[in-house]
Amino acid sequence: MPAPPMPEGSTEASPGASSQRASASPAPVEDPILGTTIAGRYRVESRLGEGGMGSVYRVEHTAMRKKLALKLLHREMTRQPEMVARFEREALAAAHIEHPNVAGRPTSASSTTASASSCSSTSRG
């Protein structure tokens, strides 16, 4: 028995069309930072996370061969001196935290007119 006609203005598609739409997904956006070297010593391997102010990347220090986390401010944030100052204060405050249950203390921080970054150790978990 054929299916009843759909009411005018209905958006339901045929069963075959809906499965085709479900399998189609937008192409992933490639992060231009991946694979680059920052500050001449941090090779960017992957993005660990992203927030309102910036992104955190897993990097390898090219001379020490050590895995680290590098936090970079979003480009639009680097154009706001108050945001760069806040970022620097956060990195400085975090560098002074010393406790065995706290991982990832910043090991370095820098800022220029083009970018701002904070680098710290990483831990699994």
N, C-alpha and C positions, 0 to 999 in steps of 0.2 A: 504494500500500500504506500503510495507516495506521501511525502511529508506535506503538511498543510502550508499554504503560502504564508510568507513572512509579512507582518504588518508594514505599512508604508513608513519609511524613515528608519527601519531596523538596521543595525550595524552588524548583525551576526553574519559571518561568512560561512561558506560551505566547509565541511569537516576537513577536506584536503587543504584548503587555503589556510586554515588556522594552524595546522601542523607545520606548514611551510613558513609562516610568519614566526612561529615559536623557535624554529631552528636557526633563523637568521638573526645574527647579533651584530651590533656595530663593531667596526674594527677597533682593536685596542689602540689607545693613544700611546705613542712611544715617548718615553721620557728622555729629553735631549741630554740630561746630565749623565745618564748611564753610560759607562765605558770611558768617561773623561777622567782627567786627572786635575784635582783641585789643589791650588796653592803649591803646585809642583811636587806634591808628595802623597796625596790621598787619591788612590784609584777607586772610582765609584763602581761597586759591584751590583747593588740592588737597592731599591727603595723599601724601607722598613715601615714607614708610615707617613701620614700627612695631616697637618692641622691648619688652623686659621692663620698662623704666623709663618709657617714654613714646613719643610719636609725633613725627614730623618733618613739617612742612607747608610747602608753597610759599606764601609770602605776598607781598603788595605793600605797601610802606610808603606810606601814603596821601598824605603830604605830599611825599615825595621821588620818588614814582612809580618806586621801585626794587624789583626782585624779590629776595627774601631767603628764607632757610630759617629756620623757627621751630621749635624743639624744645620740646615741652610735656610735663611729667611727667604720668603717669596720675594721675587724681584720688586713687586709693587711696595712691599714693606721697607725695602732698602732706600726708597725715595723719601721716607718719613723719618727725619732725625730722631724724633721721640721714640719710635719703634726700635731703631737701631740701638739707642741708649738703653732701652728696657731689656733688649736681648743681651747686651753686654753685661748689664747688672745681674741678670739671671745666671749667665755663665759664671760670673765671678762669685756669686753667692753659692752656686752648686759646687764650685771647685773647693770650697772650704768645708764641705760636709765630710766628716771622717767618722765612719761607723762600719763595722764588719758586715752589717746587713744591708748596706747601701752600695749598689753597683753602679758603674757608669759615671764616675766623677769626671768632669771635663778635664782634659789634659792640655787643651789649648783653645784659644778663641781669637778671632781676628775680624776686622771689618774694614771695608773700603767703600767707596761710593758705588761700586758695582755689586758687592755681595757682603754678607755677614755670615759667619759660621762659628760653630762650637763643636769640638771633637772630644769624644770620651770613649772609655773602654766599653766593651759589650759583654753581656752574659746571656746564656741560653736560659729559656724558661718562660 
